[in-house]
Structure formats: structure tokens, C-alpha cells
Amino acid sequence: MPLAMLVAPPGDVRDAVGLFLAGLGWTTVPVPQAVEGLPERVAAVEPRLVAVDFRGDPDAALACAAALGGVAPDAAVFLLNVPEALRARIAAVAGAARVATAPGDLPRAPGVPGPPH
């Protein structure tokens, strides 16, 4: 079962991204958009993908992205809905994290067949 961790504020945003990831075959574990305890949560789940959504509090999301550096060595880290004003700062703090700007930027879960059409 390929696991994804979703760092996002609770509510409609987190639900929508979780459903999108499920459509790509990921089993999503949602966690709060807070740095406190994030490294421990990632270590406990060992996800293959971590998605950080910047809707809600962009500064909190940026701090979470920075805290993920080296914490999830086997996970691909994607940053979603990043405001244009933060793009330059992300390169400096988020390491290997990738900014996803389109739905096709996120990978399908390993072992999940492609869509039938």
C-alpha cells in the first residue's frame, strides 16, 4: 500500500487534495500544517510521497517544507498551490522538494495501473 502524507490545514482543502491523491492510487495520511512533531510523524509513517499544501497559512507551509529536509529521504516531496511571491524563498529552504503547478506533476502511486482510457 503506497502511503502519502498530506500536510495541510483541516477542512475542504485537505479533503480535496486527499481525494486527488487517492485518485492517483495513494493512501493518504493527513497531518496538521505545523512544524511541531512533523519529523516524528514522517518517521512513523515512512511515506513514499509527502505533499505540502500552501493554501491556508503559506508561512506555516513553508516552515513545514523546510522541516522536511532530510526527514523523509525515501519520499518525494511536492509543494502544492505555492504563491508566486514565495517561489524564490522555496528554492533556498525546501531542498529537493518540487513545486507542483499542474495535476500531472504528481506521480501515480507505484503498482497502481493507469486509467483505462
C-alpha positions in Angstrom: 0.0 0.0 0.0 1.8 3.2 -1.1 1.4 5.8 1.5 1.4 9.6 1.0 1.4 12.2 3.8 -0.6 15.3 3.3 0.5 18.4 5.3 -2.5 20.8 5.0 -4.9 22.7 7.2 -8.1 20.7 8.1 -11.2 21.1 6.1 -12.1 21.3 2.4 -8.6 22.0 1.2 -7.2 18.9 2.8 -10.2 16.8 1.8 -9.9 17.9 -1.9 -6.1 17.1 -2.1 -6.6 13.8 -0.3 -9.2 12.8 -2.8 -7.0 13.8 -5.7 -4.1 11.7 -4.3 -6.5 8.8 -3.8 -7.4 9.1 -7.5 -3.7 8.6 -8.2 -3.7 5.5 -6.1 -2.2 6.9 -2.9 -3.4 6.1 0.6 -3.2 9.4 2.3 -2.4 10.2 5.9 -3.4 13.8 6.7 -1.4 15.7 9.3 -1.7 19.3 10.6 0.1 22.1 9.0 2.5 22.6 11.9 6.3 22.0 12.2 6.0 20.7 15.8 6.0 16.9 15.6 6.3 16.8 11.8 9.6 14.9 11.7 8.3 12.3 14.1 5.1 11.8 12.1 7.0 11.4 8.9 9.3 8.8 10.5 6.4 6.9 11.9 4.5 6.7 8.6 7.5 6.4 6.2 5.6 7.7 3.3 6.7 7.4 -0.4 5.2 10.9 -1.1 4.8 14.0 1.0 2.5 16.8 -0.2 2.6 20.2 1.5 -0.4 22.4 0.5 0.3 26.1 0.7 -3.4 27.2 1.0 -4.3 28.3 4.5 -1.1 29.7 6.1 1.7 29.9 3.5 4.3 30.7 6.1 3.4 27.6 8.1 3.5 25.5 4.9 7.0 27.0 4.1 8.2 26.1 7.6 6.9 22.6 7.1 8.6 22.2 3.8 11.9 23.4 5.3 11.5 20.9 8.2 11.1 18.0 5.8 14.7 18.4 4.5 16.4 15.1 5.3 13.5 13.8 7.3 11.9 11.8 4.5 14.9 10.5 2.5 12.8 7.9 0.6 9.9 10.2 -0.1 9.3 12.5 -3.0 8.2 15.9 -1.6 5.8 18.0 -3.6 4.7 21.6 -2.8 1.1 22.4 -3.9 -0.5 25.8 -4.5 2.6 27.8 -3.8 2.0 31.5 -4.1 4.2 33.2 -6.7 5.7 35.5 -4.1 7.2 32.5 -2.2 8.7 30.7 -5.1 12.2 32.3 -4.7 12.2 31.5 -0.9 11.3 27.9 -1.5 14.4 27.2 -3.5 16.5 28.3 -0.5 14.8 26.3 2.2 13.0 23.3 0.7 15.9 21.4 -0.8 14.8 18.7 -3.2 11.1 19.5 -2.9 9.4 20.0 -6.2 6.7 22.7 -6.8 3.7 21.0 -8.5 1.9 23.5 -10.8 -0.3 21.1 -12.6 -2.1 17.8 -11.8 0.2 15.9 -14.0 3.2 16.9 -11.9 2.3 14.4 -9.1 3.1 10.8 -9.8 0.7 7.8 -9.7 1.3 5.5 -6.8 3.7 2.7 -7.5 2.0 -0.5 -8.6 -1.3 1.2 -9.5 -2.5 0.7 -13.0 -3.1 3.7 -15.3 -6.6 4.9 -16.1 -8.5 2.6 -18.5 -8.9 5.3 -21.2 
